[in-house]
Amino acid sequence: MITHVALFRWKPETTAEQIARIKAALEALPAVIADIVSYRCGPDLGAHGPTNMDFGIVSTFESIDGWRAYDAHPEHDRVRAEIVRPWIAERSAVQFEH
Protein backbone atom coordinates (compact mmCIF):
# COMPACT_ATOMS: atom_id res chain seq x y z
CA MET A 1 0.00 0.00 0.00
CA ILE A 2 1.04 3.58 -0.70
CA THR A 3 -0.10 6.51 1.42
CA HIS A 4 -0.03 10.01 -0.04
CA VAL A 5 -0.18 12.99 2.31
CA ALA A 6 -0.52 16.55 0.96
CA LEU A 7 -0.63 19.62 3.18
CA PHE A 8 -1.57 23.16 2.21
CA ARG A 9 -1.27 26.62 3.66
CA TRP A 10 -3.82 28.92 2.06
CA LYS A 11 -3.27 32.46 0.86
CA PRO A 12 -4.57 34.97 3.44
CA GLU A 13 -7.50 36.02 1.22
CA THR A 14 -8.89 32.46 1.01
CA THR A 15 -12.44 32.39 2.37
CA ALA A 16 -14.32 29.65 4.21
CA GLU A 17 -16.56 29.29 1.15
CA GLN A 18 -13.54 28.66 -1.08
CA ILE A 19 -12.19 26.06 1.35
CA ALA A 20 -15.60 24.33 1.36
CA ARG A 21 -15.56 24.28 -2.47
CA ILE A 22 -12.04 22.81 -2.44
CA LYS A 23 -13.02 20.12 0.05
CA ALA A 24 -16.12 19.16 -1.95
CA ALA A 25 -14.15 18.95 -5.21
CA LEU A 26 -11.46 16.80 -3.60
CA GLU A 27 -14.00 14.51 -1.95
CA ALA A 28 -15.58 13.87 -5.37
CA LEU A 29 -12.34 12.41 -6.78
CA PRO A 30 -12.73 8.83 -5.46
CA ALA A 31 -15.95 8.43 -7.46
CA VAL A 32 -14.02 9.28 -10.65
CA ILE A 33 -10.57 7.76 -10.04
CA ALA A 34 -10.72 4.00 -9.53
CA ASP A 35 -7.14 3.74 -8.22
CA ILE A 36 -8.02 5.52 -4.96
CA VAL A 37 -8.45 3.02 -2.10
CA SER A 38 -9.26 5.63 0.56
CA TYR A 39 -9.38 9.42 0.57
CA ARG A 40 -9.81 11.81 3.48
CA CYS A 41 -9.30 15.56 3.61
CA GLY A 42 -10.17 18.56 5.71
CA PRO A 43 -9.10 21.77 7.40
CA ASP A 44 -6.75 21.81 10.37
CA LEU A 45 -8.57 21.87 13.70
CA GLY A 46 -6.19 24.44 15.18
CA ALA A 47 -5.34 22.17 18.11
CA HIS A 48 -1.57 22.58 17.80
CA GLY A 49 -1.10 26.20 16.82
CA PRO A 50 -0.13 28.50 13.96
CA THR A 51 2.76 26.37 12.71
CA ASN A 52 0.33 23.70 11.48
CA MET A 53 -0.68 23.70 7.85
CA ASP A 54 -4.25 24.78 7.05
CA PHE A 55 -5.56 21.71 5.22
CA GLY A 56 -4.57 18.10 4.67
CA ILE A 57 -5.26 15.17 2.37
CA VAL A 58 -4.49 11.55 3.25
CA SER A 59 -5.11 8.99 0.52
CA THR A 60 -4.10 5.40 -0.07
CA PHE A 61 -3.40 3.36 -3.18
CA GLU A 62 -2.58 -0.29 -3.84
CA SER A 63 0.74 0.62 -5.50
CA ILE A 64 2.93 3.50 -6.59
CA ASP A 65 1.49 3.02 -10.08
CA GLY A 66 -1.99 3.60 -8.64
CA TRP A 67 -0.80 6.84 -7.07
CA ARG A 68 0.81 7.88 -10.37
CA ALA A 69 -2.47 7.19 -12.20
CA TYR A 70 -4.28 9.41 -9.67
CA ASP A 71 -1.64 12.11 -9.92
CA ALA A 72 -1.90 12.20 -13.73
CA HIS A 73 -5.69 11.72 -13.96
CA PRO A 74 -7.41 14.49 -15.99
CA GLU A 75 -10.03 15.17 -13.29
CA HIS A 76 -7.35 15.44 -10.61
CA ASP A 77 -5.44 17.82 -12.90
CA ARG A 78 -8.58 19.92 -13.41
CA VAL A 79 -9.41 20.13 -9.70
CA ARG A 80 -5.79 20.87 -8.83
CA ALA A 81 -5.40 23.60 -11.49
CA GLU A 82 -8.81 25.28 -11.33
CA ILE A 83 -9.98 24.87 -7.74
CA VAL A 84 -7.05 24.18 -5.41
CA ARG A 85 -3.87 25.73 -6.78
CA PRO A 86 -5.15 29.34 -7.04
CA TRP A 87 -5.43 29.47 -3.23
CA ILE A 88 -2.20 27.73 -2.22
CA ALA A 89 0.49 29.78 -0.51
CA GLU A 90 2.54 26.73 0.46
CA ARG A 91 2.34 22.99 -0.22
CA SER A 92 4.20 19.92 0.95
CA ALA A 93 3.66 16.25 0.25
CA VAL A 94 5.01 12.78 0.90
CA GLN A 95 4.28 9.31 -0.39
CA PHE A 96 5.31 6.28 1.65
CA GLU A 97 4.92 2.55 1.46
CA HIS A 98 3.46 0.40 4.23
Secondary structure by P-SEA (a helix, b strand, c coil): cbbbbbbbbccccccaaaaaaaaaaaaacccccccccbbbbbcccccccccccccbbbbbcccaaaaaaaaacaaaaaaacccccccccccccccccc
